[in-house]
Amino acid sequence: MSATTPAQQSDQPGRIMSGEMAEQPAVLRRILDEGAPRIRETAERIAARNPRFVLLTARGTSDNAALYAKYLLEVVLGKPCGLTSMSTTTAYGAKQDLTDVLVITVSQSGGSPDLVASTEAAREAGAITLAVTNNPDSPLAAVSEFHIDVLAGPENALPATKTYTAELLALYLFVEGLRGGDGAAAKALPELAQQILDRHDEVKQLAGRYRFAERMVITSRGYGYPTAKEAALKLMETSYIPALSYSGADLLHGPLAMVDNISPVIAIVTEGKGGEALQPVLERLRGRGADLVVIGTQAEVDKASAGFALPTDGVAEEVQPILEILPLQMLAYEVTIARGQDPDAPRALAKVTETR
């Protein structure tokens, strides 16, 4: 844990979430050193089956990781890909022909009954099933043909942090393995992640803008869109601030009308094509006088009301989400602490959510 990381004392609110955020560089390094060969082997075995289509199944934070994988699979691999609606199977009993379809189920715990049931149904329908979890002994791993362990270690805080970035990296390496890539773009991530986490004081200062916020809007495009959704989820489940996440394109189709000069807007500006596609949205937001905070390059931060500059120079666009979410996790933590709440124990939530 760095000197600037909060929650040094064992009885301080948020100490568990803080500690798990601080573990992320080590988790990323563990995946690259220990997990990558096994992920590549799994990917090669599945690639040999030549799936014609990919379906992704997940809930909550893992659903945002699955959305990231959807972008990877469609952009990098050119593979048709969709997000499933589990109720079609678990509630309606729909029967599908999933012959030669790859079904990837992403879950930190691997314990939710609907995830297990839908994966079982997919396998019975002829699918190639892959579970991506933080628990190799989970029911989900047991019913899946293939399994990838994200190697994040025990996660005790209710808000998921290290398991999310671990899922992103594991999914990136898996897609790389499907196409025969070497995953070299990920090598610098542990060091860069540590650099970001060491700047916690910057985020703490930024959090002062949102202590009394009644709502937030978070937007991005491309690979940054899953980050916007995950950031919104983190803010809602820890600080209870209604945080609305939109693709930049969708924001222009109506929701922009609710943005005014007192509405905080966070824009994740990925360096690459996604960030380029977001530029017209940023111009409209500045034109409306929005309180615009940018997570992105220094050049983009300089044009906003405030922001956090990411060390993404030379970092491939497809792995930038692993870095983008880090200051937003810290922001959720700091806003929650500033509002006098404990991010380790959000009300009405359980670590394993059992939906059916």
C-alpha positions as CSV (number, residue, x, y, z in Angstrom):
1,M,0.0,0.0,0.0
2,S,1.4,3.4,-1.0
3,A,2.0,6.2,1.4
4,T,-0.9,8.2,-0.1
5,T,-3.4,5.4,0.0
6,P,-6.2,6.0,2.6
7,A,-7.5,3.8,5.4
8,Q,-4.2,3.1,7.2
9,Q,-5.9,2.1,10.4
10,S,-7.8,-1.1,10.8
11,D,-11.0,0.5,12.3
12,Q,-11.3,3.2,9.6
13,P,-14.4,3.0,7.3
14,G,-13.4,1.8,3.8
15,R,-10.2,0.1,4.9
16,I,-11.1,-3.1,3.1
17,M,-12.0,-1.4,-0.2
18,S,-8.9,0.7,0.1
19,G,-6.7,-2.3,0.6
20,E,-8.2,-4.2,-2.3
21,M,-7.8,-1.2,-4.6
22,A,-4.1,-1.1,-3.6
23,E,-3.6,-4.8,-4.5
24,Q,-4.5,-4.3,-8.2
25,P,-1.0,-3.8,-9.6
26,A,0.1,-7.1,-7.9
27,V,-3.0,-8.8,-9.2
28,L,-2.3,-7.7,-12.7
29,R,1.3,-8.8,-12.4
30,R,0.1,-12.2,-11.1
31,I,-2.2,-12.7,-14.1
32,L,0.6,-11.8,-16.6
33,D,3.1,-14.1,-14.8
34,E,1.1,-17.0,-13.7
35,G,-2.3,-16.9,-15.5
36,A,-1.3,-15.9,-19.0
37,P,0.0,-19.4,-20.1
38,R,-3.1,-21.1,-18.9
39,I,-5.4,-18.5,-20.5
40,R,-3.6,-18.9,-23.8
41,E,-3.9,-22.7,-23.7
42,T,-7.6,-22.4,-23.0
43,A,-8.0,-19.9,-25.9
44,E,-6.1,-22.1,-28.3
45,R,-8.4,-25.1,-27.4
46,I,-11.5,-23.0,-28.0
47,A,-10.1,-21.4,-31.2
48,A,-9.6,-24.9,-32.6
49,R,-13.4,-25.4,-32.3
50,N,-14.0,-22.3,-34.5
51,P,-17.1,-20.9,-32.8
52,R,-19.3,-19.1,-35.2
53,F,-20.8,-16.6,-32.7
54,V,-20.1,-15.5,-29.1
55,L,-22.6,-14.8,-26.3
56,L,-21.6,-13.2,-23.0
57,T,-23.5,-13.7,-19.8
58,A,-23.0,-11.7,-16.6
59,R,-24.5,-9.5,-13.9
60,G,-23.5,-6.3,-12.1
61,T,-19.8,-5.4,-12.3
62,S,-19.0,-8.5,-14.3
63,D,-21.6,-7.4,-16.8
64,N,-19.4,-4.3,-17.5
65,A,-16.4,-6.6,-17.9
66,A,-18.5,-8.7,-20.4
67,L,-19.3,-5.5,-22.3
68,Y,-15.6,-4.8,-22.6
69,A,-15.1,-8.3,-23.9
70,K,-17.8,-7.7,-26.5
71,Y,-15.9,-4.7,-27.8
72,L,-12.7,-6.8,-28.0
73,L,-14.3,-9.7,-29.7
74,E,-16.0,-7.5,-32.3
75,V,-13.2,-5.0,-33.0
76,V,-10.1,-7.2,-32.6
77,L,-11.4,-10.5,-33.6
78,G,-14.3,-9.5,-36.0
79,K,-16.5,-12.1,-34.3
80,P,-20.3,-11.5,-34.0
81,C,-21.1,-11.1,-30.3
82,G,-24.1,-10.5,-28.1
83,L,-25.1,-10.1,-24.4
84,T,-27.6,-12.6,-23.2
85,S,-30.9,-12.1,-21.4
86,M,-30.8,-14.9,-18.8
87,S,-34.5,-14.7,-18.1
88,T,-35.3,-16.1,-21.5
89,T,-33.9,-19.4,-20.3
90,T,-34.4,-19.2,-16.5
91,A,-37.9,-17.6,-16.4
92,Y,-39.3,-18.4,-19.8
93,G,-37.7,-21.8,-20.5
94,A,-36.7,-20.8,-24.0
95,K,-34.8,-23.5,-26.0
96,Q,-32.1,-22.3,-28.3
97,D,-29.8,-23.9,-30.8
98,L,-26.3,-22.9,-29.6
99,T,-24.4,-25.4,-31.7
100,D,-20.8,-24.0,-32.3
101,V,-21.6,-20.9,-30.2
102,L,-19.1,-19.8,-27.5
103,V,-20.9,-18.8,-24.3
104,I,-18.7,-16.9,-21.9
105,T,-20.1,-16.4,-18.4
106,V,-18.3,-13.8,-16.3
107,S,-18.8,-13.9,-12.5
108,Q,-16.6,-13.0,-9.6
109,S,-18.1,-15.6,-7.2
110,G,-19.5,-18.0,-9.8
111,G,-22.3,-18.6,-7.4
112,S,-25.5,-16.9,-8.7
113,P,-28.1,-19.5,-9.5
114,D,-29.2,-17.8,-12.8
115,L,-25.7,-17.8,-14.1
116,V,-25.2,-21.5,-13.3
117,A,-28.6,-22.4,-14.7
118,S,-28.2,-20.5,-18.0
119,T,-24.7,-21.9,-18.5
120,E,-26.0,-25.4,-17.9
121,A,-28.8,-24.8,-20.4
122,A,-26.3,-23.4,-22.9
123,R,-24.1,-26.4,-22.7
124,E,-27.1,-28.7,-23.2
125,A,-28.0,-26.6,-26.2
126,G,-24.7,-27.4,-27.8
127,A,-22.6,-24.4,-26.8
128,I,-19.0,-24.2,-26.0
129,T,-19.1,-22.9,-22.4
130,L,-16.4,-20.8,-20.7
131,A,-16.6,-19.5,-17.1
132,V,-14.4,-16.6,-16.1
133,T,-14.4,-16.4,-12.3
134,N,-12.4,-15.6,-9.2
135,N,-13.4,-19.0,-7.8
136,P,-12.3,-22.2,-9.6
137,D,-14.3,-24.3,-7.1
138,S,-17.5,-22.4,-7.8
139,P,-20.7,-24.0,-9.1
140,L,-20.3,-22.0,-12.3
141,A,-16.9,-23.4,-13.0
142,A,-18.2,-26.9,-12.3
143,V,-20.9,-26.8,-15.0
144,S,-18.7,-25.1,-17.6
145,E,-16.6,-26.9,-20.1
146,F,-13.7,-24.4,-19.7
147,H,-12.7,-22.1,-16.9
148,I,-10.4,-19.2,-16.5
149,D,-9.3,-18.2,-12.9
150,V,-8.7,-14.4,-12.7
151,L,-6.4,-14.9,-9.7
152,A,-7.5,-11.8,-7.8
153,G,-7.4,-13.5,-4.4
154,P,-10.2,-13.1,-1.8
155,E,-12.3,-10.0,-2.2
156,N,-14.1,-9.0,1.0
157,A,-15.3,-5.4,0.3
158,L,-18.8,-5.4,-1.2
159,P,-17.8,-3.0,-4.0
160,A,-15.7,-5.1,-6.5
161,T,-12.5,-3.4,-7.5
162,K,-9.6,-5.8,-8.0
163,T,-11.8,-8.5,-9.4
164,Y,-13.1,-6.1,-12.1
165,T,-9.6,-5.2,-13.4
166,A,-8.6,-8.8,-13.1
167,E,-11.5,-9.8,-15.3
168,L,-10.7,-7.2,-17.9
169,L,-7.1,-8.4,-18.1
170,A,-8.0,-12.1,-18.2
171,L,-10.6,-11.4,-21.0
172,Y,-8.1,-9.3,-23.0
173,L,-5.5,-12.1,-22.8
174,F,-8.2,-14.7,-23.8
175,V,-9.1,-12.7,-26.9
176,E,-5.4,-12.3,-27.7
177,G,-5.1,-16.0,-27.4
178,L,-8.0,-16.6,-29.8
179,R,-6.2,-14.7,-32.5
180,G,-2.7,-15.9,-31.7
181,G,-1.5,-12.6,-30.3
182,D,1.1,-12.4,-27.5
183,G,-0.7,-9.9,-25.3
184,A,2.4,-7.6,-25.3
185,A,0.2,-4.5,-24.9
186,A,-0.6,-5.5,-21.3
187,K,3.0,-5.8,-20.1
188,A,3.2,-2.2,-18.8
189,L,-0.1,-2.3,-17.0
190,P,1.1,-3.2,-13.4
191,E,3.6,-0.4,-13.3
192,L,1.2,2.2,-14.8
193,A,-1.6,1.1,-12.4
194,Q,0.7,1.7,-9.5
195,Q,1.5,5.2,-10.8
196,I,-2.2,6.0,-10.9
197,L,-2.9,4.6,-7.4
198,D,0.0,6.6,-6.0
199,R,-1.8,9.8,-7.1
200,H,-4.7,9.2,-4.6
201,D,-4.4,12.8,-3.2
202,E,-5.3,14.2,-6.6
203,V,-8.5,12.1,-6.6
204,K,-9.3,13.1,-3.0
205,Q,-9.2,16.8,-4.1
206,L,-11.4,16.1,-7.1
207,A,-13.9,14.3,-4.9
208,G,-14.7,17.6,-3.2
209,R,-16.7,18.6,-6.3
210,Y,-19.2,15.8,-5.7
211,R,-19.8,15.6,-2.0
212,F,-23.2,17.3,-2.3
213,A,-24.0,16.1,-5.8
214,E,-27.6,15.1,-6.3
215,R,-26.9,13.2,-9.5
216,M,-24.0,12.6,-12.0
217,V,-23.8,11.8,-15.7
218,I,-20.9,9.6,-16.9
219,T,-20.2,9.2,-20.6
220,S,-17.7,7.7,-23.0
221,R,-17.5,5.9,-26.3
222,G,-16.0,2.7,-27.6
223,Y,-13.7,0.8,-25.2
224,G,-14.4,3.6,-22.6
225,Y,-18.1,2.9,-22.4
226,P,-17.9,-0.1,-20.1
227,T,-15.7,2.1,-17.8
228,A,-18.5,4.7,-17.7
229,K,-21.0,2.0,-16.7
230,E,-18.7,0.5,-14.1
231,A,-17.9,4.0,-12.6
232,A,-21.6,4.8,-12.4
233,L,-22.2,1.5,-10.6
234,K,-19.4,2.1,-8.1
235,L,-20.6,5.6,-7.3
236,M,-24.2,4.4,-6.8
237,E,-23.5,1.4,-4.7
238,T,-21.0,3.2,-2.4
239,S,-22.2,6.9,-2.1
240,Y,-25.8,6.3,-3.2
241,I,-25.6,9.2,-5.7
242,P,-27.8,8.5,-8.8
243,A,-25.1,8.2,-11.5
244,L,-26.4,7.8,-15.1
245,S,-24.0,6.2,-17.6
246,Y,-24.5,6.8,-21.4
247,S,-22.7,6.2,-24.5
248,G,-21.8,9.6,-25.9
249,A,-23.9,8.9,-28.9
250,D,-26.9,8.0,-26.8
251,L,-26.4,11.1,-24.6
252,L,-27.0,13.3,-27.7
253,H,-30.3,11.5,-28.4
254,G,-32.2,13.1,-25.6
255,P,-30.5,12.8,-22.2
256,L,-28.3,15.8,-23.0
257,A,-31.3,18.0,-22.2
258,M,-30.9,17.3,-18.5
259,V,-27.3,18.6,-18.4
260,D,-26.9,22.1,-17.2
261,N,-24.2,24.2,-15.5
262,I,-24.6,22.6,-12.2
263,S,-24.8,19.0,-13.3
264,P,-21.5,17.2,-12.9
265,V,-20.5,15.2,-16.0
266,I,-17.5,12.8,-16.0
267,A,-16.2,12.0,-19.5
268,I,-13.8,9.1,-20.0
269,V,-11.8,10.0,-23.1
270,T,-9.9,7.0,-24.3
271,E,-6.9,7.8,-26.4
272,G,-7.8,6.4,-29.8
273,K,-10.8,6.1,-32.0
274,G,-13.3,6.0,-29.0
275,G,-11.9,9.3,-27.8
276,E,-12.1,10.8,-31.3
277,A,-15.8,9.7,-31.6
278,L,-16.5,11.4,-28.2
279,Q,-15.3,14.9,-29.4
280,P,-18.6,16.2,-30.7
281,V,-20.2,15.2,-27.3
282,L,-17.5,17.1,-25.4
283,E,-18.1,20.2,-27.5
284,R,-21.8,20.0,-26.8
285,L,-21.2,19.6,-23.1
286,R,-18.8,22.5,-23.0
287,G,-21.3,24.6,-24.9
288,R,-24.0,23.9,-22.3
289,G,-21.6,25.0,-19.5
290,A,-21.5,21.6,-17.9
291,D,-19.3,21.0,-14.9
292,L,-17.1,18.7,-17.1
293,V,-14.5,16.4,-15.5
294,V,-12.3,14.4,-17.9
295,I,-10.5,11.2,-17.3
296,G,-8.0,11.0,-20.2
297,T,-5.0,12.7,-21.6
298,Q,-3.5,15.9,-20.2
299,A,-4.6,17.7,-23.4
300,E,-8.2,16.7,-22.8
301,V,-8.1,17.5,-19.0
302,D,-6.8,21.0,-19.8
303,K,-9.9,21.7,-21.8
304,A,-12.3,20.6,-19.0
305,S,-13.3,22.1,-15.7
306,A,-11.1,19.5,-13.9
307,G,-9.9,16.0,-14.4
308,F,-7.3,13.3,-14.0
309,A,-4.6,12.8,-16.6
310,L,-3.9,9.2,-17.4
311,P,-0.4,7.8,-18.4
312,T,-1.7,6.3,-21.6
313,D,0.9,7.6,-24.1
314,G,1.8,4.6,-26.2
315,V,-0.7,2.3,-24.4
316,A,-3.0,0.4,-26.8
317,E,-6.6,1.6,-26.8
318,E,-8.0,-1.8,-26.0
319,V,-6.2,-2.1,-22.7
320,Q,-6.7,1.5,-21.5
321,P,-10.0,0.6,-19.7
322,I,-7.9,-1.3,-17.1
323,L,-6.2,2.0,-16.2
324,E,-9.2,4.3,-16.7
325,I,-11.3,2.7,-14.0
326,L,-8.7,3.1,-11.2
327,P,-9.1,6.9,-10.5
328,L,-12.9,6.3,-10.7
329,Q,-12.8,3.6,-8.1
330,M,-10.8,6.0,-5.9
331,L,-13.3,8.7,-6.6
332,A,-16.2,6.5,-5.5
333,Y,-14.3,5.7,-2.3
334,E,-13.4,9.3,-1.5
335,V,-16.9,10.7,-2.3
336,T,-18.4,8.1,0.0
337,I,-16.0,8.9,2.8
338,A,-16.7,12.6,2.4
339,R,-20.4,11.9,2.7
340,G,-19.9,10.2,6.0
341,Q,-20.6,6.7,4.8
342,D,-18.6,3.4,4.8
343,P,-17.8,2.1,1.3
344,D,-17.0,-1.4,2.7
345,A,-20.7,-1.9,3.7
346,P,-23.2,-0.4,1.3
347,R,-26.7,-0.8,2.6
348,A,-28.9,-3.6,1.2
349,L,-26.1,-5.3,-0.6
350,A,-24.5,-8.8,-0.3
351,K,-21.2,-10.0,-1.7
352,V,-22.9,-12.8,-3.6
353,T,-26.2,-11.7,-5.2
354,E,-28.3,-14.8,-5.9
355,T,-30.7,-13.9,-8.7
356,R,-32.8,-16.5,-10.6
